[in-house]
């Protein structure tokens, strides 16, 4: 818990894994620019919506958002993230394929 609230003024050109869990981030706009970012942990922040997800880049494969208001406030947040970020493979431990299977199973019931 570093109480980080804004890193938007920074650029980390080579970072591939970034852990910013347990901070005070409220928006994806507050994240640093990391063009090679593949894994991002934002669990335990104050993120409440999915605006500005383009800031996450085109190579992000795994995103952790647990314990953020967005998880409770945005219905089907995982599905929306998979739609917005084609490179994304895993959100909060659930893969794109697992989510599709869960959706199919729900449709059958």
Buried (B, 14 or more C-beta within 10 A) or exposed (E): EEEEEBBBEEEBEEBBEBEBBBBBBBBBEBBBBBEBBBBBBBBBBBBBBBEEBEBBBEBBBBBBBBBBBBBEEBEEBBBBBBEEBEEBBBBBEEBBEEBEEEEEEEEEE
